[in-house]
């Protein structure tokens, strides 16, 4: 171990002489934040497992869907904020049952999507649950579900985050 905390590994150069090559083993963040978010590929390489081409494609698909969800999430939250800013938010004109609905959509949905950036399971479930409760409150107060597809469209990232969490979790417990 060197004075700066890095491990040294002995290797041989082309002439057969030994030399020390530093290996950085520093952890990023507390155990459970970024450490928890290591990709399966990295974990498998560390454990010496060999990934098939099919497994690698599935891992890349999960990563692709995850980033689509994150980008879509940023667009959804940005558009919702633009609606509130552009239309003007007048709290005095909002009825009590509308406040309860606003608590779940857009507030609960947006909070769920933000949480999902770091924890897909919790954030995805919070987003989907908020959307379902919003639909239920709307049905109870008006006698019908909200019309149109826009509420679902804004909440799609929550479903995508749950998909990624489920696929990632199912890959964790399989042999490659």
C-alpha positions in Angstrom: 0.0 0.0 0.0 1.4 3.4 -1.0 1.3 6.5 1.3 -1.6 7.9 -0.7 -3.8 4.9 0.1 -3.6 3.2 -3.3 -2.7 -0.4 -3.6 0.4 -1.4 -5.6 0.4 -4.4 -7.9 3.6 -6.0 -9.0 3.8 -6.5 -12.8 6.5 -7.4 -15.2 7.6 -5.3 -18.1 8.8 -6.7 -21.5 12.3 -7.3 -20.2 11.0 -9.4 -17.3 11.8 -6.8 -14.6 9.4 -6.2 -11.8 7.8 -2.9 -11.2 4.9 -1.5 -9.1 1.8 -0.3 -10.8 -0.6 1.7 -8.6 -4.2 0.5 -8.5 -6.9 2.9 -7.4 -9.4 1.2 -5.2 -11.1 4.3 -3.8 -14.9 4.0 -3.3 -17.2 6.6 -4.7 -19.6 7.9 -2.1 -21.1 6.0 0.8 -21.7 2.3 0.5 -25.1 2.1 -1.1 -25.2 5.2 -3.2 -23.1 5.0 -6.3 -21.5 1.7 -5.0 -25.0 0.2 -5.2 -25.5 1.6 -8.7 -22.6 -0.3 -10.3 -23.6 -1.8 -13.6 -23.9 -5.5 -13.9 -21.1 -5.5 -16.5 -18.7 -4.0 -14.0 -19.8 -6.4 -11.3 -19.4 -9.4 -13.6 -16.0 -8.3 -14.7 -14.9 -7.8 -11.1 -16.1 -11.3 -10.2 -14.5 -12.9 -13.3 -17.7 -13.9 -15.0 -18.0 -13.9 -18.7 -21.1 -12.3 -20.2 -22.7 -13.7 -23.3 -23.6 -11.4 -26.2 -27.3 -11.7 -25.3 -26.7 -10.7 -21.7 -24.7 -7.7 -22.8 -27.5 -6.6 -25.1 -30.0 -6.9 -22.3 -27.8 -4.8 -20.0 -27.4 -2.1 -22.7 -31.2 -2.1 -23.3 -31.8 -1.5 -19.6 -29.2 1.4 -19.6 -30.9 2.8 -22.8 -34.4 2.7 -21.3 -33.1 4.2 -18.0 -31.7 7.2 -19.9 -34.8 7.6 -22.0 -36.8 7.7 -18.7 -34.4 10.3 -17.2 -34.6 12.5 -20.2 -38.4 12.2 -20.5 -38.6 12.9 -16.7 -36.7 16.2 -17.2 -39.0 17.1 -20.1 -42.1 16.3 -18.1 -41.1 18.3 -15.0 -40.0 21.2 -17.2 -43.3 21.3 -19.1 -45.3 21.1 -15.9 -43.3 24.0 -14.4 -43.8 25.9 -17.7 -47.6 25.4 -17.3 -47.6 26.7 -13.7 -45.4 29.7 -14.6 -47.1 30.5 -17.9 -50.7 30.1 -16.7 -50.0 31.9 -13.4 -50.6 30.0 -10.1 -53.4 31.5 -8.0 -53.8 29.4 -4.9 -56.9 31.4 -3.8 -58.9 30.2 -6.8 -58.3 26.5 -6.0 -60.9 24.4 -4.2 -60.0 21.9 -1.4 -60.6 18.8 -3.6 -58.4 20.3 -6.3 -55.6 20.9 -3.7 -55.8 17.2 -2.9 -55.6 16.3 -6.6 -52.6 18.7 -7.0 -50.9 17.0 -4.2 -50.8 13.8 -6.2 -50.5 15.3 -9.7 -48.2 17.0 -10.4 -46.5 17.2 -7.0 -46.4 13.5 -6.1 -45.6 12.4 -9.7 -42.7 14.9 -10.0 -41.3 14.0 -6.6 -41.5 10.3 -7.5 -39.7 10.9 -10.8 -36.9 12.9 -9.0 -36.5 10.1 -6.4 -36.4 7.6 -9.2 -33.2 9.1 -10.6 -31.4 7.6 -7.6 -33.8 4.8 -6.5 -35.8 3.4 -9.4 -38.0 1.1 -7.2 -39.1 3.8 -4.7 -39.4 6.6 -7.2 -41.2 4.5 -9.8 -43.7 3.2 -7.3 -44.3 6.7 -5.9 -44.9 8.1 -9.4 -47.3 5.3 -10.4 -49.1 5.4 -7.0 -49.5 9.2 -7.2 -51.0 8.9 -10.7 -53.4 6.2 -9.6 -54.5 8.1 -6.5 -55.0 11.2 -8.6 -57.2 9.3 -11.0 -59.2 7.9 -8.0 -59.6 11.3 -6.4 -60.8 12.7 -9.8 -63.3 9.9 -10.2 -64.7 10.3 -6.7 -65.0 14.1 -7.0 -66.3 14.4 -10.6 -67.8 11.0 -11.3 -65.5 10.2 -14.2 -61.8 9.7 -14.9 -59.7 12.5 -16.3 -60.1 12.7 -20.1 -57.2 12.4 -22.5 -53.8 10.8 -22.4 -51.7 13.7 -21.1 -51.6 12.7 -17.5 -50.3 9.3 -18.5 -47.9 10.8 -20.9 -46.3 13.0 -18.2 -46.1 9.9 -15.9 -44.5 7.4 -18.4 -41.0 7.9 -16.8 -42.3 6.3 -13.6 -43.4 3.2 -15.6 -40.0 3.1 -17.4 -38.1 3.4 -14.1 -40.1 0.4 -12.7 -39.3 -1.6 -15.8 -35.6 -0.9 -15.4 -35.7 -1.7 -11.7 -37.5 -5.0 -12.4 -35.2 -6.0 -15.3 -32.0 -5.0 -13.4 -33.2 -6.9 -10.3 -34.0 -10.0 -12.2 -30.5 -9.9 -13.9 -28.9 -9.6 -10.4 -30.0 -13.1 -9.3 -29.2 -15.0 -12.5 -26.0 -16.8 -13.5 -24.5 -15.5 -16.6 
